[in-house]
């Protein structure tokens, strides 16, 4: 039986497989579901046997920072720690978006248990995406900005069974952040203002590392 895959293309022409080995009707249903979510990329269905075109980054979005290769900035073959069920956790990436010596905080509007608290925006990595690619896509979808992932912050958190959060530093390349999805307010915070909002716990854990990045004078003496 012929099998099909769902493909996605972002605004820069980068192509990624979203799901593979599906029956045609299942693949078409999945592509339609992604479209209905309002994502800003193109989705389509193609036969699995069709050769994959080389994927890659164009310009700043998805590009590795400071000459690092894609493996150093998140390998899609690294799905995260294994959960209790024996299956790999799905990765959620959050982005500490930095610009002008400040970092962007976003206030959650839902779900109810975290509404009103602050976080670093982001979302789930799709199959085939590296963590930087997923973060740059999510910041475009959630905030309407183009950004570049720079480095991963220490730590990882199991936000619920099967979902592992990893936080990254990213730099703003273009655009003015707007709360387009899941947030109702944004604030730029300097190194001395990081404690001014009520952070979700796992985001709060990386504030000391962020403070040192925003203000080199806070670095511990050698």
Helices and strands as residue ranges (DSSP letters): E 4-9, E 15-22, H 24-36, E 42-47, G 65-67, E 90-99, E 102-108, E 118-119, E 122-124, H 131-143, E 146-152, E 157-160, E 163-174, E 183-189, G 194-196, H 201-204, H 207-214, G 216-218
